[in-house]
């Protein structure tokens, strides 16, 4: 893209970002993340009779389970009507009548939504870091920062899926149904199906295919990044016996998450054009 084209993309992204700030969407999501993170950090051990700030590893273990449900849902709700909503309101034709290409419009919208989601995620989980920081050493801080970074990538991946749905759907009703189906499919059905396959095969040769099956789900990639990040988490989740040691190469896992961001957005660009 030329400098002028990037200026158009930046203008569209800035408008999307300002709209989310104006309707307090960013504030609401940041508060949700911060409240849940603080509650889990302080009351996460209540079932074992312990209340108070715990280790970063224990907090991240609980936050990982929460983020897998919450982050994809928020990202899908944010982006499912990015294109189809503008079409139904009659704004899309007006925008495309301006000297702007469809690619510039879609990329600008995605970047604006991504900026809003990123700010909400970083502020929300960053607020929870303040009381935890007093009880953290360098390793614990690295565990928590890895969780925040991977949660951000998880949200961007599902935002790409939401934008793809928005370009494919004919109306907001269908887009809503598709977004809900994606959430159920990736967050609930996929893991249940994988568990059923493991039970049906009695775990035979599970280490040969199960790790690669997890790569087909960005939520599971996020889980593996955080669970394999610390020995205590790996043993508590029981993944040490399922996956071979050394399979958790950070470059591989982060590359898969980035692919889940780029690939759906690329398909959306192709379809929108």
C-alpha positions in Angstrom: 0.0 0.0 0.0 1.1 3.6 -0.7 1.4 6.2 2.0 -2.0 7.7 1.0 -3.7 4.3 1.2 -2.3 3.7 4.7 -3.6 7.1 5.8 -7.1 6.0 4.7 -6.7 2.8 6.6 -5.5 4.7 9.7 -8.5 7.1 9.4 -11.0 4.3 9.3 -9.2 2.4 12.2 -9.2 5.6 14.3 -13.0 6.1 13.7 -13.7 2.5 14.8 -11.6 2.9 17.8 -13.2 6.3 18.8 -16.6 4.8 18.4 -15.8 2.0 20.9 -14.4 4.5 23.3 -17.4 6.8 22.9 -19.9 4.0 23.6 -17.8 2.9 26.6 -17.3 -0.6 25.2 -13.6 -0.5 26.0 -14.2 0.6 29.5 -16.9 -2.1 30.1 -14.7 -4.9 28.8 -11.7 -3.7 30.7 -13.7 -3.6 33.9 -15.0 -7.1 33.3 -11.5 -8.5 32.8 -10.1 -6.6 35.8 -12.9 -7.7 38.2 -12.7 -11.4 37.2 -8.9 -11.4 37.3 -8.9 -9.8 40.8 -11.6 -12.2 42.1 -9.8 -15.2 40.8 -6.5 -14.0 42.1 -7.9 -13.5 45.6 -10.7 -16.1 45.9 -9.4 -18.8 43.5 -8.2 -21.0 46.3 -11.4 -20.7 48.3 -12.5 -24.3 47.5 -9.4 -25.6 49.3 -10.0 -23.3 52.3 -7.4 -20.7 51.3 -8.3 -17.1 50.6 -5.8 -14.4 49.5 -3.4 -13.7 46.8 -1.7 -16.9 45.5 1.2 -17.6 43.3 1.2 -16.4 39.7 1.2 -20.0 38.4 -2.0 -20.8 40.3 -3.6 -17.6 39.3 -2.7 -18.0 35.6 -4.1 -21.6 35.8 -7.5 -20.3 36.9 -7.4 -17.2 34.6 -6.6 -19.5 31.6 -9.8 -21.4 32.1 -11.8 -18.2 32.4 -10.1 -16.5 29.4 -10.9 -19.4 27.1 -14.6 -18.8 27.6 -14.6 -15.0 27.9 -12.1 -13.6 25.4 -13.4 -15.4 22.3 -17.0 -14.4 23.2 -16.1 -10.8 23.6 -14.1 -10.8 20.3 -16.9 -12.4 18.4 -19.5 -9.9 19.8 -17.2 -7.1 18.8 -16.7 -8.0 15.2 -19.6 -10.1 14.0 -21.5 -7.0 12.5 -18.4 -5.0 11.3 -19.5 -5.4 7.6 -23.0 -6.8 7.6 -24.1 -4.2 10.1 -22.9 -1.4 7.9 -24.7 -3.0 5.0 -28.0 -3.3 6.8 -27.8 0.4 7.9 -27.1 1.5 4.4 -23.7 2.9 5.3 -21.6 0.5 3.4 -22.7 1.7 -0.1 -21.9 5.3 1.1 -18.5 4.3 2.3 -17.6 2.4 -0.9 -18.7 5.4 -3.0 -15.7 7.3 -1.5 -12.2 7.0 -3.0 -11.4 3.9 -0.9 -11.0 0.3 -1.8 -12.7 -2.6 -0.2 -9.4 -3.9 1.2 -8.6 -0.6 2.8 -12.1 -0.4 4.4 -11.9 -4.0 5.8 -8.3 -3.7 7.1 -9.1 -0.3 8.6 -12.2 -1.7 10.4 -10.2 -4.7 11.7 -7.3 -2.6 13.0 -9.7 -0.2 14.8 -11.6 -3.1 16.4 -8.3 -4.8 17.2 -7.0 -1.6 18.9 -10.1 -1.4 21.1 -9.9 -5.1 22.0 -6.2 -4.8 22.8 -6.7 -1.8 25.0 -9.5 -3.5 27.0 -7.4 -6.6 27.4 -4.2 -4.9 28.4 -5.9 -2.5 30.8 -8.1 -5.1 32.3 -5.5 -7.7 33.0 -2.9 -5.0 33.7 -5.0 -3.6 36.6 -5.1 -7.1 38.1 -1.3 -7.2 37.9 -0.9 -4.3 40.4 -1.9 -6.2 43.6 -0.2 -9.3 42.3 3.1 -7.6 41.6 4.1 -7.4 45.3 4.1 -11.2 45.6 5.8 -11.9 42.2 9.4 -12.7 41.4 10.9 -12.5 37.9 9.6 -15.9 36.8 6.1 -15.3 38.1 6.0 -12.0 36.3 7.0 -13.7 33.1 4.3 -16.3 33.5 1.6 -13.6 33.9 2.9 -11.5 31.0 2.9 -14.6 28.8 -0.7 -15.1 29.8 -1.7 -11.5 28.9 0.1 -11.6 25.6 -1.4 -14.9 24.5 -4.8 -13.8 25.6 -4.4 -10.8 23.4 -3.5 -13.0 20.4 -6.4 -15.3 21.2 -8.8 -12.3 21.1 -7.4 -11.1 17.8 -7.8 -14.6 16.3 -11.4 -14.7 17.1 -11.9 -11.1 16.0 -10.6 -12.3 12.6 -13.1 -15.1 12.6 -15.8 -12.6 13.5 -14.9 -10.3 10.6 -14.9 -13.3 8.3 -18.4 -14.2 9.5 -19.5 -10.6 8.9 -18.4 -10.6 5.3 -20.1 -13.9 4.6 -23.4 -13.4 6.3 -26.4 -11.9 4.5 -27.8 -10.1 7.5 -27.1 -9.5 11.2 -29.4 -12.4 12.3 -27.3 -14.9 10.4 -24.1 -13.3 11.5 -25.2 -13.6 15.1 -26.1 -17.2 14.8 -22.8 -18.0 13.0 -20.8 -16.2 15.8 -22.6 -18.1 18.5 -22.0 -21.4 16.6 -18.3 -20.5 16.3 -18.0 -19.9 20.0 -19.8 -23.2 20.9 -17.7 -25.1 18.3 -14.3 -23.9 19.3 -14.8 -23.4 23.1 -17.1 -26.4 23.9 -17.7 -28.9 21.2 -14.1 -29.2 19.9 -12.7 -30.3 23.3 -15.6 -32.6 24.0 -15.1 -34.2 20.6 -11.4 -34.6 21.2 -12.0 -36.1 24.6 -14.5 -38.5 23.1 -11.9 -39.6 20.5 -9.4 -40.2 23.3 -11.8 -42.3 25.3 -13.0 -44.2 22.2 -9.4 -45.1 21.3 -8.4 -45.7 24.9 -5.6 -43.2 24.4 -3.9 -45.4 21.9 -1.1 -43.4 20.1 -2.7 -40.2 21.5 0.7 -38.5 21.6 1.0 -39.0 17.9 -2.1 -37.1 16.8 -3.6 -35.2 19.8 -1.0 -32.4 19.9 -1.6 -31.7 16.3 -5.4 -31.8 16.7 -5.1 -29.0 19.3 -3.5 -26.8 16.7 -6.9 -26.7 14.9 -8.4 -24.7 17.7 -6.9 -21.3 18.7 -8.4 -21.7 22.2 -6.5 -24.9 22.8 -3.3 -23.3 21.4 -3.8 -20.6 24.0 -4.3 -23.2 26.7 -1.1 -25.1 25.8 1.0 -21.9 25.7 0.1 -21.1 29.3 -0.1 -24.7 30.7 3.2 -25.7 29.2 4.8 -22.5 30.4 5.3 -23.8 33.9 6.0 -27.3 35.3 3.5 -27.0 38.0 0.7 -26.2 35.5 1.7 -28.9 33.2 1.5 -31.6 35.9 -1.8 -30.2 37.4 -3.5 -30.3 34.0 -2.2 -33.8 33.3 -0.8 -32.8 29.9 2.6 -34.2 30.6 1.5 -37.7 29.8 -0.4 -36.7 26.6 2.2 -34.6 24.9 5.9 -35.3 24.4 8.3 -33.1 26.2 9.7 -30.4 24.0 6.5 -30.1 21.9 5.8 -26.8 23.5 8.2 -24.7 21.3 7.0 -21.1 21.9 7.8 -20.1 18.3 5.6 -22.9 16.9 2.6 -22.1 19.2 2.8 -18.4 18.7 3.1 -18.9 15.0 0.0 -21.0 15.0 -1.9 -18.2 16.8 -0.7 -15.6 14.4 -1.8 -17.9 11.5 -5.3 -18.0 13.1 -5.2 -14.2 13.0 -4.0 -13.8 9.4 -5.8 -16.7 7.6 -9.4 -15.8 8.4 -8.7 -12.1 7.7 -7.2 -13.0 4.4 -10.2 -15.1 3.4 -12.5 -12.2 4.5 -10.5 -9.8 2.3 -10.8 -12.2 -0.7 -14.6 -12.6 -0.1 -15.2 -8.9 0.5 -13.4 -8.0 -2.8 
